[in-house]
Structure formats: structure tokens, C-alpha cells
Amino acid sequence: MRLIHLLMLFIATVTLAACGSSATPPPPTPAASPTLPATSTPTPALLPASIDTPNAGASPTLELTAYPSGTMTLTPCAWTWAYGVIPFEATLALEQALAAADIAGTVTLRSFGENGGPDCSYHEMSVGAEAVIYVRDTADLPALALVATQTEDILQGLALDHQPSLANGDSSLTFKGVTGSGQPPCRWDFAAQQCQSDNGP
């Protein structure tokens, strides 16, 4: 009886072992994902927390560069003929001298020169004079010669850079008869010491 019981226990053990071996095997464990090698990321250079700037707290200052005077470049201009201005003092002195010499008439001064140079300024070359003198007799040559000489001396005494002369080509001296005299006007010739009228000497 005991032998049968042991036999039955043995059969049951074998049956259980067979059942256990025929069971569904467990699912396979998934393979681990491949791991890529780590790459080194460059580390940005760190700026200092504060920059050592001189006078960092001061207000900004505008710096100006001083250039020496006289360095400005001017655009030159072409030389052109021009008339200048006679100083008022010279004109006044001329009128007073004519009156003091008892010479009745007018003398107009003209400054002649050129505009040009680096600053396009006026450069005087000569001063001309246009004189009109009133006399009683335009045919009295000795009297005309005396007045012509006196007028010329007055012009030569003016304080001008260029002294005018009635004998020059850019000047003239005309004698006219006083009102009511009926004398024809004439132009004085310093070289010939004669007064030339429109109809000849």
C-alpha cells in the first residue's frame, strides 16, 4: 500500500514537471538602445562681470581738435579787370585843396585794377582822374597851363597808394568856359601845352 502511494506521488511529480516545461516562455527582454558617444560642447568664454574703464561714472566729454589758423583753403578765381573804391579821405582832401587854390571845377578819381588771387580780392594798379575846370577864357593858354599845373600838383599830394596824373592816358583835364562866356570846351594836352577842341587847336 505504501508502495502504491509512493508510485502515485512520483507520477504526479513527473506530470507537474512536464506541464511546467511546456508553459509559454517569458517574452524576451528588449535590447538596450545604443548609446552614442558624448560630444564635447565648447564652453563660451565668459566676460568679466565688470570692465575696468577709467572715469566710467563720468559724463561723456566731447573732444575738439584745434587746428592752426590760416589753414583754410580758398578757391582762387580768374583775374578780371575791375574798378575799386577811392578812400573818402582822399576825395575830401582833393575838394578842399581845389577850393583853397581858387580852382572852380570837379575832379573825379577812379581806381583801376584786377580782381583775383587766392582770395579773389581787388588789387589796385593805377588811379585815374577826370578833371573839369571852369575858366573865363579857354583860349588863354598861359592861364590854362597854370591851372593845369596847379591841379596836377594837388593830385600828386594826395595820400594814395598810386598817385594819379592828369598827363597819363587814363586821365583827362577838360577846360570849360564859365556860364555865359560862350567859350567852347577843350581838352588840355600836357605834352604840347595846348588845349585841343573838337574842331582842332
C-alpha positions in Angstrom: 0.0 0.0 0.0 2.8 2.3 0.8 4.5 1.4 -2.5 1.4 2.4 -4.4 1.2 5.7 -2.6 4.9 6.5 -3.5 4.2 5.5 -7.1 1.3 7.8 -7.4 3.3 10.7 -5.8 6.1 10.0 -8.3 3.6 10.1 -11.3 2.1 13.4 -10.0 5.6 15.0 -9.7 6.5 13.9 -13.2 3.2 15.3 -14.6 3.7 18.6 -12.9 7.3 18.8 -14.2 6.1 18.1 -17.7 3.4 20.7 -17.5 5.9 23.2 -16.2 8.3 22.6 -19.1 5.6 23.1 -21.8 4.4 26.5 -20.4 4.8 29.7 -22.7 8.3 31.1 -22.3 8.5 34.6 -21.0 8.8 37.4 -23.6 12.4 38.4 -24.4 13.9 41.4 -22.7 14.2 44.3 -25.2 17.8 45.2 -26.1 19.1 48.4 -24.7 19.3 51.4 -27.1 22.8 52.0 -28.4 24.4 54.9 -26.6 26.2 57.5 -28.7 29.5 58.7 -27.5 29.2 62.0 -25.8 30.5 65.1 -27.7 32.2 67.9 -26.0 30.3 71.2 -26.4 32.6 74.3 -26.4 32.1 76.4 -23.5 31.7 80.1 -24.4 34.3 82.4 -22.9 32.8 84.3 -20.0 33.1 88.1 -20.0 34.2 89.7 -16.7 31.4 90.9 -14.6 32.6 94.5 -15.0 35.0 96.2 -17.4 37.6 98.4 -15.8 37.0 101.7 -17.7 38.6 104.9 -16.4 36.1 107.5 -15.4 33.3 105.1 -16.0 30.9 107.1 -13.9 31.8 110.5 -15.5 29.7 112.1 -18.2 31.0 111.7 -21.8 33.2 114.6 -22.9 33.3 116.0 -26.5 36.9 116.3 -27.6 37.7 119.0 -30.1 40.9 119.1 -32.2 42.4 122.6 -32.5 43.8 123.4 -36.0 46.3 126.2 -36.5 44.9 129.3 -38.0 45.5 130.1 -41.6 45.0 126.6 -42.9 41.7 127.2 -44.6 41.9 126.6 -48.3 40.4 129.3 -50.5 39.3 128.7 -54.1 41.2 131.1 -56.4 39.4 132.9 -59.1 40.4 134.1 -62.6 41.8 137.6 -62.9 39.3 140.1 -64.2 39.5 143.9 -64.8 37.7 145.8 -62.1 37.3 149.3 -60.5 38.0 149.9 -56.9 36.8 152.5 -54.3 38.8 155.7 -53.6 39.1 156.4 -49.9 36.7 159.1 -48.7 39.6 160.9 -47.0 41.4 161.4 -50.4 38.3 162.7 -52.1 37.7 165.2 -49.2 41.3 166.4 -49.3 41.1 166.9 -53.1 37.9 169.1 -52.8 39.5 171.2 -50.0 42.7 171.7 -52.0 40.9 172.8 -55.1 38.8 175.3 -53.1 41.9 176.6 -51.4 43.6 177.2 -54.8 40.5 179.0 -56.1 40.0 176.4 -58.8 36.4 176.1 -59.8 35.6 172.6 -61.0 35.4 168.9 -60.2 37.9 166.1 -60.2 36.7 162.5 -60.2 39.1 159.8 -59.1 38.9 156.2 -60.4 40.8 153.2 -59.0 41.6 150.7 -61.7 42.9 147.2 -61.2 42.0 143.5 -61.1 40.0 141.0 -59.0 41.7 137.7 -58.5 44.3 135.7 -56.5 43.8 133.1 -53.8 41.1 135.2 -52.1 39.6 136.9 -55.2 40.4 140.3 -53.7 40.8 143.6 -55.5 44.4 144.6 -56.5 44.8 148.2 -57.5 47.1 149.0 -60.4 46.5 152.7 -61.0 44.4 155.7 -60.1 43.0 157.8 -62.9 41.5 161.3 -62.7 38.9 163.1 -64.7 39.0 166.9 -64.1 36.6 169.5 -65.4 37.8 173.1 -64.7 35.8 176.2 -65.4 37.7 179.3 -66.7 36.8 182.7 -68.2 38.7 182.2 -71.5 39.6 178.8 -72.9 41.8 180.4 -75.5 44.2 181.9 -72.8 46.9 179.2 -73.0 49.2 180.7 -70.3 46.3 180.8 -67.8 45.2 177.3 -68.7 48.8 176.0 -68.3 49.0 177.5 -64.8 45.7 175.9 -63.7 46.7 172.6 -65.2 49.9 172.6 -63.3 48.2 173.5 -60.0 45.6 170.8 -60.4 48.3 168.2 -61.2 50.3 169.2 -58.1 47.2 168.8 -55.9 46.6 165.3 -57.3 50.2 164.4 -56.6 49.9 165.4 -53.0 47.1 163.1 -52.2 47.8 160.2 -49.8 47.1 157.3 -52.2 49.0 154.1 -52.9 49.0 155.1 -56.6 49.3 158.8 -57.4 47.0 159.9 -60.2 48.4 162.1 -63.0 46.4 164.1 -65.5 49.2 163.5 -68.0 48.5 159.8 -68.1 46.4 158.1 -70.7 43.8 157.0 -68.2 43.2 160.6 -67.0 41.9 163.8 -68.6 41.7 167.5 -68.0 38.9 169.4 -69.7 38.5 173.2 -69.6 35.1 174.7 -70.0 34.0 178.4 -70.2 32.0 179.8 -67.3 28.3 180.2 -67.8 27.6 183.0 -70.3 31.2 183.2 -71.7 30.4 181.3 -74.9 33.8 179.7 -74.8 34.0 176.2 -76.4 35.3 173.4 -74.2 38.8 171.9 -74.9 41.0 169.2 -73.6 44.4 170.0 -72.3 47.4 168.4 -73.8 50.3 168.3 -71.3 52.9 167.4 -73.8 52.0 170.1 -76.4 50.9 172.6 -73.7 47.8 173.3 -75.8 44.1 172.9 -75.4 42.5 170.7 -78.1 38.9 171.4 -79.0 36.6 169.3 -81.1 37.5 171.5 -84.1 41.3 171.4 -83.5 43.7 173.7 -81.7 
